[in-house]
Amino acid sequence: MARSLLKTSPNPVKTKLLHQIGLSLYNTSHGFHEEEVKKKLEQFPGGSVDLQKENNGIGILTLNNPSKMNAFSGVMMLQLLEKVIELENWTEGKGLIIRGAKNTFSSGSDLNAVKALGTPEASIV
């Protein structure tokens, strides 16, 4: 039953189900292991992902790395995952505003962190 539920459910539901039954979000058949990914991402510090929950049910998620135009560092990627899980469990939440610090939304990801996650198979075209 659990397998059929995972196959037919939308992605957010699948993610919740995987967390509840203790399975990894990372597919080891593609060469990714959750703890290894986390260790690699932790090697790229800088910035933060801040969450403010208002009493009216509106959350404000701020990408805070202005010296790099709010580019996601490895640590920020991990923090984003934590904040998303926190928001999924926020029963009073009605909406979310995502913004960048200092008048810049986000220039994307720190390419060094992305490169560190690459597998040899990913670079073969």
SULNORGI-V757190 format. One line per field, one symbol per residue. psi: psi as a letter, one per 40 degrees, with the letter a starting at -180 (. if undefined). burial: + if it has 24 or more other ideal C-beta (glycine too) atoms within 12 Angstrom, else -. A space follows every 10 residues. Layout:
psi = ???
burial = ???
This chain:
psi = dddddddeii dddddddddd efiiehhdee ehhddddddd deegihaihh hhhideehih hhhgfdefff ihiddddddd ddddddddeg dehdihhhii ifehcheaih ddddddeiid ddeh.
burial = ---------- ---------- ----+----- ------++-+ +--+-+++++ +-------++ +++++--+-+ ++++++++++ +-++--+--- --+----+-+ +----+--++ --+---+--- -----
